[in-house]
Amino acid sequence: MALSERLVPIAVIGFFLFGAGLMAYNWLSPDAAQGEGIAVPALSAVAARGQVAFDANCASCHGQNGAGTDKGPVLIHDIYNPGHHPDESFLRATRLGVRQHHWRFGNMPPRPEVTDTQISEIVRYIRELQEANGIAYRQHNM
């Protein structure tokens, strides 16, 4: 068997081990540390109302300025960029809840007490924080 033929399975195994290690690191690393140093810009009027609604309804799990806690993930993170999680996903998550999928916090319950107007304002707040922290739309490819 040629050397190149022997290296292919080793490279494939290495690729998957690296991916598993990266997933484990993200799973075990404290989200509060990931959320440190979030830049908070001057907010638009809509985003400022969103901040008030976020603080009242979301911050207990998602942390101040979306920095995350031991109860909910960091929202000022590239995985929540508008190309991967469009604005509609925040509405659906609030209305329907979300099953645990790429975090370790358990399921997010529905939040029926949050109005559609508040959700829209919260999304504007999150998007302005994301923009101030270099998170921009990137098309999601599966």
C-alpha positions in Angstrom: 0.0 0.0 0.0 1.4 3.4 -1.0 2.2 6.0 1.7 -0.6 8.3 0.3 -3.2 5.5 0.6 -2.2 5.0 4.3 -2.3 8.7 5.1 -5.9 9.2 3.9 -7.5 7.2 6.8 -5.2 8.8 9.3 -6.2 12.3 8.0 -9.9 11.5 8.1 -9.6 10.2 11.7 -7.6 13.2 12.7 -10.2 15.5 11.1 -13.0 13.9 13.1 -10.9 13.9 16.3 -10.2 17.6 15.9 -13.9 18.3 15.4 -14.9 16.2 18.4 -12.3 18.0 20.5 -13.5 21.4 19.3 -17.1 20.4 20.1 -16.0 19.2 23.6 -14.2 22.5 24.2 -17.2 24.6 23.2 -19.5 22.3 25.3 -17.4 22.6 28.4 -16.1 26.1 28.2 -17.9 28.6 30.4 -20.1 30.9 28.3 -19.7 33.8 30.6 -16.0 33.9 29.5 -17.1 33.8 25.9 -19.3 36.8 26.5 -16.8 39.0 28.3 -15.9 42.2 26.7 -19.0 42.7 24.7 -19.0 46.2 23.1 -22.3 48.0 23.7 -22.9 50.7 21.1 -25.2 53.8 21.3 -28.5 52.1 20.7 -31.3 53.2 18.4 -34.6 54.0 20.1 -36.1 50.6 19.1 -33.0 48.7 20.4 -33.1 50.7 23.6 -36.7 49.5 24.2 -35.4 46.0 23.2 -32.8 46.3 25.9 -35.4 47.0 28.5 -37.5 44.1 27.4 -34.4 41.8 27.1 -33.4 42.7 30.7 -36.9 41.9 32.0 -37.4 38.7 30.1 -34.2 37.2 28.7 -31.2 38.4 30.8 -31.8 35.9 33.6 -30.8 33.1 31.3 -28.9 34.9 28.4 -27.0 37.3 30.6 -26.5 41.0 30.6 -26.1 42.2 26.9 -26.6 38.6 25.8 -23.3 37.5 27.3 -24.7 34.2 28.5 -24.9 32.5 31.9 -24.9 29.0 33.2 -28.6 28.9 32.2 -28.5 30.1 28.6 -26.0 30.6 25.7 -24.2 33.7 24.6 -26.3 35.5 21.9 -23.5 37.8 20.8 -21.9 34.9 19.1 -21.4 34.1 15.4 -23.7 31.1 15.5 -26.6 33.6 16.0 -25.6 35.7 12.9 -28.6 36.6 10.8 -27.6 34.2 8.1 -27.7 31.2 10.5 -30.5 32.5 12.8 -32.7 35.0 11.0 -34.9 37.3 13.0 -37.8 35.0 12.6 -35.9 32.3 14.6 -36.0 34.5 17.7 -39.8 34.9 17.3 -40.3 31.2 16.9 -38.0 30.4 19.8 -39.9 32.8 22.1 -43.3 31.6 21.0 -42.6 27.8 20.7 -39.5 27.3 22.8 -36.4 25.4 21.5 -35.2 21.9 22.1 -31.6 21.7 23.3 -29.4 21.2 20.2 -26.0 23.1 20.2 -25.8 24.0 23.9 -25.8 22.2 27.2 -28.5 24.3 29.0 -31.5 22.1 28.4 -34.6 23.2 26.5 -35.7 26.8 26.2 -39.3 27.0 27.3 -41.8 29.2 25.4 -42.2 32.7 26.7 -45.8 33.6 25.9 -45.7 36.7 28.1 -43.3 38.5 25.7 -45.3 40.4 23.0 -44.5 40.3 19.3 -43.6 44.0 19.6 -41.2 43.3 22.4 -39.6 40.4 20.5 -39.1 42.7 17.5 -37.4 45.3 19.7 -35.3 42.6 21.5 -34.1 41.3 18.1 -33.1 44.8 17.1 -31.2 45.1 20.4 -29.4 41.8 19.8 -28.6 42.7 16.2 -27.1 46.1 17.1 -25.0 44.4 19.8 -23.9 41.8 17.2 -23.0 44.4 14.7 -21.0 46.4 17.3 -19.1 43.1 18.0 -18.3 42.3 14.4 -21.0 39.7 13.9 -22.5 40.2 10.4 -24.8 38.2 8.1 -23.1 35.1 6.7 -25.1 32.8 4.5 -25.6 29.5 6.2 -24.8 26.4 4.1 -25.7 23.0 5.2 
